[in-house]
Amino acid sequence: MTYVVTDNCIKCKYTDCVSVCPVDCFYEGENFLVIHPDECIDCGVCEPECPAEAIKPDTEPGLDAWLKINADYSKVWPNITDRRDPLPEAKEWDGVPDKLQYLSPEPGKQD
């Protein structure tokens, strides 16, 4: 089992989860985070830290597509290990349904 980031993270990109991850398995896109499924140790500390409730265990039904998205992008996006400010529009986008269409394939900008 692993944890996956789902569509409510899109256009929010809260990083509270990143700062508690003991194995640094988060990767950053322009407007979304992903978890590398082979690096995640299934500790679960990230799930309650996500203000958008976008992190779910991959055992929940219907998350196969999100597991693939997390696996694919974690191979090409840069690793993120420190908390950053959420995107400016995070509060407006939190809870908006069906955000997959807004997922940017671009990597996050590293400082």
C-alpha atoms as one frame of an Amber mdcrd trajectory, in Angstrom:
protein
   0.000   0.000   0.000   0.998   3.596  -0.584  -0.631   6.980  -0.295  -1.603
   9.036  -3.339  -2.335  12.683  -3.922  -5.708  13.213  -5.596  -7.382  15.984
  -7.580  -8.215  18.340  -4.728  -4.507  19.221  -4.551  -4.635  20.667  -8.075
  -4.395  24.475  -8.001  -4.039  24.391  -4.190  -0.669  22.674  -3.634  -0.535
  22.886   0.130   2.798  21.492   1.292   2.087  20.804   4.961   2.348  17.101
   4.090   5.871  17.504   2.728   7.329  18.762   6.002   6.197  15.676   7.963
   7.229  12.994   5.461  10.068  10.935   6.996  11.281   9.593   3.631  10.937
  12.672   1.385   8.738  10.932  -1.190   6.884  14.035  -2.440   7.523  15.514
  -5.877   6.414  18.920  -7.082   4.612  19.975 -10.199   3.637  23.500 -11.169
   0.215  23.226  -9.495   0.141  19.764  -7.871   2.157  17.414  -5.664   2.595
  13.668  -6.066   3.883  10.836  -3.892   6.386   8.357  -5.317   4.647   5.023
  -4.644   7.890   3.042  -4.419   9.375   5.441  -1.873   6.302   5.840   0.355
   6.592   3.701   3.500   2.857   3.807   4.233   3.317   5.585   7.564   0.252
   7.780   6.997   1.582  10.914   8.699   0.959  13.020   5.585  -2.760  12.284
   5.258  -4.026  14.270   8.285  -1.656  17.156   7.505  -3.266  17.957   4.138
  -5.654  20.927   4.573  -7.369  20.001   1.298  -7.828  16.344   2.293  -6.279
  15.369  -1.030  -4.104  12.501   0.254  -5.706   9.059   0.354  -4.506   5.470
   0.831  -4.368   3.672  -2.506  -6.627   0.970  -1.078  -9.635   3.272  -1.375
 -11.810   2.359  -4.368 -11.428   4.345  -7.591  -7.880   5.606  -7.073  -6.106
   3.530  -9.724  -5.841   6.486 -12.113  -4.426   8.694  -9.344  -1.884   6.027
  -8.419  -0.687   6.032 -12.036  -0.542   9.863 -12.111   1.488   9.894  -8.892
   3.834   7.171 -10.178   4.364   8.799 -13.573   4.973  12.367 -12.403   7.163
  11.354  -9.458   9.663  10.067 -12.030   9.998  13.426 -13.808   9.199  16.164
 -11.284  11.720  17.450  -8.712  11.678  16.218  -5.137  10.314  18.640  -2.540
  11.305  18.349   1.125  10.337  21.673   2.700   7.011  23.359   3.311   6.198
  26.301   1.049   3.286  28.675   0.768   0.260  27.265  -1.061  -0.714  28.674
  -4.423  -2.349  32.128  -4.160  -5.711  30.790  -5.343  -5.682  27.743  -3.031
  -8.679  28.738  -0.905 -10.877  29.387  -3.951  -9.931  26.035  -5.547 -10.141
  23.878  -2.415 -13.167  21.609  -2.824 -13.812  22.336  -6.505 -14.729  18.974
  -8.093 -13.180  17.348 -11.153  -9.954  19.347 -11.345  -7.947  16.839 -13.407
  -8.396  19.027 -16.493  -6.357  21.750 -14.742  -3.374  19.551 -13.856  -0.238
  21.083 -15.325   2.384  18.581 -16.505   5.102  21.172 -15.887   7.548  20.580
 -13.028   7.582  22.819  -9.995  10.036  25.671  -9.818  12.869  24.888  -7.445
  14.513  27.671  -5.459
